[in-house]
Amino acid sequence: MKKLFFSSSGVVLLAMLPLTAFAYPIDVQKELNGLKIDYTTYASDYDLGSITLNNYGETAAECAVVFRNGPESPKTRRINLDAGKSADLSAKFNRKIIKLYISMTCKPK
């Protein structure tokens, strides 16, 4: 009976492998110009990268986020981020992401 238990748990473990197979490194370069902005990155899918911006300051910010994936053209997302707010930005690419480069530039509004 114990062998059956370990065997079935092994099947469950193998079934979960494809869910984590698309993890890739994400490199972020930021220019915040004195603003209190934090970020969290996500490897959302094999061809989709995401970032969450959090404005912890008391000043609204204008941010431009550029997603780069190898030879594909960069994807730029612009957002006005009010004080105390957060926003999710993402970019979908035509190819599988090997390493995602994100450049984030924010300035006071």
DRENPA-15821 format. One record per atom (N, C-alpha, C): x, y, z; residue in one letter. Coordinates in steps of 0.05 Angstrom, whole numbers, padded with zeros to 5 digits, always signed. Atoms other than C-alpha are relative to their C-alpha. Layout:
N
XYZA
...
//
This chain:
109
+00016-00024+00000M
+00000+00000+00000M
+00017+00025+00000M
-00017-00023+00000K
+00057+00048+00014K
+00012+00005-00027K
-00011-00004+00026K
+00086+00037-00055K
-00020+00014-00018K
+00021-00013+00016L
+00020+00057-00086L
-00002+00030+00008L
+00001-00028-00009F
+00019+00121-00044F
+00023+00016-00012F
-00023-00015+00011F
+00089+00142-00066F
-00002+00002-00030F
+00003+00000+00029S
+00074+00124-00138S
-00020+00022-00008S
+00019-00020+00008S
+00012+00167-00141S
+00009+00029+00007S
-00011-00027-00006S
+00047+00226-00107S
+00021+00008-00020S
-00019-00006+00021G
+00102+00220-00159G
-00014+00010-00025G
+00015-00009+00024V
+00050+00227-00214V
-00010+00028+00004V
+00009-00027-00005V
+00022+00289-00181V
+00023+00020-00003V
-00023-00017+00002L
+00092+00318-00176L
+00008+00004-00029L
-00007-00003+00029L
+00106+00304-00250L
-00021+00017-00014L
+00021-00016+00013A
+00039+00335-00269A
+00004+00030+00005A
-00004-00028-00006M
+00060+00400-00236M
+00025+00012-00014M
-00024-00010+00013L
+00126+00406-00274L
-00005+00020-00023L
+00004-00019+00022P
+00099+00441-00337P
-00009+00028+00010P
+00009-00026-00010L
+00070+00496-00294L
+00023+00018+00008L
-00022-00016-00008T
+00138+00519-00271T
+00022+00001-00021T
-00021+00003+00020A
+00178+00504-00335A
+00006+00026-00014A
-00005-00025+00016F
+00171+00575-00364F
+00013+00022+00017F
-00014-00021-00016A
+00208+00612-00308A
+00025+00008-00015A
-00024-00012+00013Y
+00262+00658-00337Y
+00010+00023+00016Y
-00011-00023-00016P
+00308+00711-00307P
-00011+00026-00011P
+00010-00027+00007I
+00284+00783-00307I
+00020+00020+00011I
-00020-00021-00008D
+00334+00841-00305D
-00014+00027-00002D
+00013-00026-00001V
+00306+00909-00284V
+00020+00022+00005V
-00015-00025-00004Q
+00340+00976-00293Q
-00020+00022+00005Q
+00019-00020-00008K
+00306+01033-00259K
+00013+00028+00004K
-00008-00028-00004E
+00311+01109-00259E
-00025+00013+00012E
+00024-00008-00014L
+00263+01134-00206L
+00000+00030+00006L
+00000-00029-00004N
+00285+01208-00200N
-00010+00008+00028N
+00008-00007-00027G
+00275+01209-00124G
-00028-00009+00009G
+00027+00009-00008L
+00205+01178-00125L
+00002-00026+00016L
+00002+00024-00016K
+00185+01124-00076K
-00017-00021-00014K
+00014+00019+00016I
+00166+01071-00126I
+00014-00027+00002I
-00011+00027-00002D
+00175+00996-00116D
-00013-00017-00022D
+00011+00017+00021Y
+00163+00939-00165Y
+00003-00029+00007Y
-00002+00029-00001T
+00151+00865-00169T
-00003-00011-00028T
+00001+00011+00027T
+00165+00825-00232T
-00012-00029+00001T
+00012+00027+00002Y
+00130+00761-00256Y
+00007-00012-00027Y
-00002+00016+00024A
+00146+00708-00307A
-00027-00013-00005A
+00028+00008+00002S
+00072+00702-00325S
-00004-00024-00018S
+00003+00022+00019D
+00079+00655-00385D
+00026-00001-00016D
-00024+00003+00015Y
+00132+00631-00433Y
+00006+00024-00019Y
-00003-00023+00018D
+00120+00692-00478D
-00012+00026+00011D
+00013-00023-00012L
+00090+00742-00429L
+00015+00008+00026L
-00013-00010-00024G
+00126+00785-00378G
-00017+00022+00013G
+00016-00019-00014S
+00093+00828-00324S
+00015+00013+00022S
-00012-00015-00023I
+00111+00880-00272I
-00022+00015+00014I
+00018-00016-00016T
+00072+00912-00216T
+00015+00023+00012T
-00012-00025-00011L
+00089+00984-00198L
-00016+00009+00024L
+00013-00010-00024N
+00073+01011-00128N
+00012+00027+00006N
-00009-00027-00007N
+00077+01086-00114N
-00005+00005+00030N
+00003-00004-00029Y
+00090+01093-00039Y
+00005+00029+00008Y
-00005-00029-00006G
+00105+01168-00044G
-00025+00016+00001G
+00022-00019-00001E
+00061+01229-00038E
-00003+00016-00026E
+00000-00014+00026T
+00073+01251-00110T
-00008-00019-00022T
+00007+00016+00024A
+00040+01225-00173A
+00024-00002-00018A
-00023+00005+00017A
+00088+01196-00224A
-00009-00007-00028A
+00003+00009+00027E
+00092+01187-00299E
+00022-00020-00005E
-00020+00022+00004C
+00126+01121-00315C
-00001-00011-00028C
-00003+00014+00026A
+00151+01089-00379A
+00015-00026+00006A
-00012+00026-00004V
+00167+01015-00377V
+00005-00013-00027V
-00007+00012+00026V
+00204+00982-00435V
+00008-00029+00005V
-00006+00029-00001F
+00203+00906-00442F
+00016-00008-00024F
-00017+00010+00022R
+00259+00874-00484R
+00004-00029+00002R
-00005+00029+00002N
+00265+00802-00506N
+00016-00006-00025N
-00017+00007+00022G
+00325+00789-00549G
-00003+00018-00025G
+00001-00016+00025P
+00319+00810-00622P
-00027+00012-00007P
+00026-00011+00005E
+00245+00827-00619E
+00000+00030+00006E
+00002-00029-00006S
+00224+00900-00620S
-00009+00005+00029S
+00007-00006-00028P
+00218+00931-00550P
-00030+00008+00001P
+00028-00007-00005K
+00148+00939-00521K
+00000+00021+00022K
+00001-00021-00019T
+00136+01005-00485T
-00028+00004+00011T
+00025-00005-00014R
+00081+01016-00434R
+00003+00025+00017R
-00001-00025-00016R
+00066+01085-00404R
-00024+00001+00018R
+00022-00002-00020I
+00025+01099-00342I
+00004+00024+00018I
+00000-00020-00021N
+00007+01156-00296N
-00008-00014+00026N
+00004+00015-00024L
+00012+01128-00226L
-00004+00020+00023L
+00006-00018-00022D
-00023+01168-00171D
+00014-00009+00026D
-00012+00006-00026A
+00006+01172-00101A
-00016-00021+00015A
+00013+00021-00015G
-00010+01110-00060G
-00013-00022-00017G
+00013+00019+00018K
-00033+01070-00121K
+00020-00020-00011K
-00017+00020+00014S
-00007+01009-00158S
-00012-00006-00027S
+00009+00007+00027A
-00012+00985-00230A
+00015-00024-00010A
-00012+00024+00013D
+00002+00921-00269D
+00004+00006-00029D
-00007-00003+00028L
+00037+00925-00336L
+00011-00026-00011L
-00010+00025+00012S
+00052+00868-00384S
+00006+00004-00029S
-00006+00000+00029A
+00080+00853-00453A
+00001-00029-00009A
-00001+00026+00012K
+00069+00793-00497K
+00018+00000-00025K
-00019+00002+00022F
+00122+00771-00546F
-00007-00023-00019F
+00005+00021+00020N
+00122+00728-00609N
+00017-00025+00005N
-00018+00023-00006R
+00179+00684-00584R
+00001-00006+00029R
-00004+00008-00027K
+00194+00647-00521K
+00021+00018+00013K
-00018-00017-00014I
+00228+00691-00469I
+00022-00017+00013I
-00023+00013-00013I
+00298+00668-00450I
+00009+00016+00024I
-00005-00019-00022K
+00315+00729-00408K
-00014+00026-00007K
+00015-00024+00005L
+00271+00790-00401L
+00014+00024+00013L
-00012-00025-00009Y
+00301+00860-00395Y
-00022+00021+00002Y
+00020-00020-00004I
+00257+00914-00365I
+00015+00026+00008I
-00010-00026-00007S
+00276+00988-00364S
-00023+00017+00010S
+00021-00015-00012M
+00234+01031-00318M
+00009+00029+00006M
-00007-00028-00004T
+00237+01108-00319T
-00025+00014+00011T
+00022-00015-00012C
+00192+01149-00273C
+00009+00028+00007C
-00005-00028-00008K
+00188+01224-00262K
-00024+00011+00013K
+00023-00013-00013P
+00144+01268-00219P
-00019+00012-00020P
+00021-00011+00018K
+00079+01289-00252K
-00005+00029+00007K
//
